[in-house]
């Protein structure tokens, strides 16, 4: 994959040529939804450009918290049966399981330009978000979350599963399925 540069999005106007061919997302980007979300501090947006300076994708991040039910906790515990996977320290384990909410970073939006899709750019972006979540020092962060878009003609669930996200919801709510990725695993 070519080298990609991620930077804060100075203005939503920078996305004027970005179309991902998902009508609901394109409408959100170009008809004020994203601009309102950024202006009202719901999320921070980032551009992704190739070496030639061409915009190939964008994403936005928000702080979040994750609440896990008993089934989700079981899935999480099963993921920690492999001793090669990082996990909470033994001293912290009881505290970890007693939490009601876990600190998370939400991928609020992610779109790859139509002509750049199927080049693993989305996977690269998720990897970079994961690295940033682990290296930032503003707040604790144990999970990534996302509301994966699910429409009759399109679903992002498979993409996020490929990126090792697990589903929180069985069925879409408002066209999204909440998913999470445990940052304590590889």
C-alpha angles and dihedrals in degrees: 000000000000119000113276128201120213118199139159111276106247093197136000085233086076086073094059092113097040115107121164095185093242102117096209092051094043089050091049092050097045105032104055105274096107093040091054091047092052095041092051092049095245089131145355115237129215134195124221115206134178124232091274090058094251115147107242101166147346135210138183131210135206134178113254142169126224127218115195126201124213093272092051090048090053091051089049093049091049089054088059096056088090105084092206090068116088113246139170114292117263090250091055098041096091091047091047094053092046094059120111095200130023125209113253144171114226125215092219095181136359126176131169119202111256095244091052098048122117092033096103091254092131091051090049091051093050089049091052092047089052091051091048092048090053096045101041116104102199098091143348116278126183102161145032115221133192139177099226110212113240119187132158090257099034141030129184093192094095091051093052092045087055086054089054099257119149124214120251094182125053093201132030119264113201090350095305137098114207113232136176140202121206109230089200090071128067 
